[in-house]
Amino acid sequence: MSKNFSLHEVGDKITIKDGKGYGDLFGLVSFIDIELQTMSILVGRGCHRSEDTIRVVRSFDCSEVVLGWSDHEVAEKQLTPRPCPWYSDKEKPDK
């Protein structure tokens, strides 16, 4: 339970507590800059990687970064890829 980003690795499941009453943010670490104390976190998956939701967090933006998810059910739902309705509606080309 720390704000020291050097304690985390890419791919870690983390819970970010903002301390402002907005609730916990669940995600997967995708990039860490220890010198700038900045972390990029995958917080939502799109139907393609280009549509993923990434949040950049600085150490002073949050009150605490905890290794693991405090609520697995919510985190799994949040990180389940969203459906692609625009793709499934397209007609298949005739051959």
C-alpha positions, 0 to 999 in steps of 0.5 A: 500500500504505497504511492511509490510506483517503483514497487509495481511492474507492468501487468500488475493488477492494481486498485487506485484509491483517489482519496476524493470519494470517487471510489476505487479505480481498477486496472492493469499497469501498462507503463511506469516512469519511475523518474516522473512518478507516472503510471499508465493503466488500462482501465477499460477494454474496447473491442479492439486494442485501439479502443482501449481506455488508458488512464495516466496517473501521477503519484500526487493524483491518488492517495494510495495504489494497492497491488491487486483488486479489492473487488474482482467482480467489478474489475473483471466486468470493467476489463472485459472487452466491449462488444463490437456492434458496428462489426457484427452489423456489416454484411459479409461480402458475396463470393 
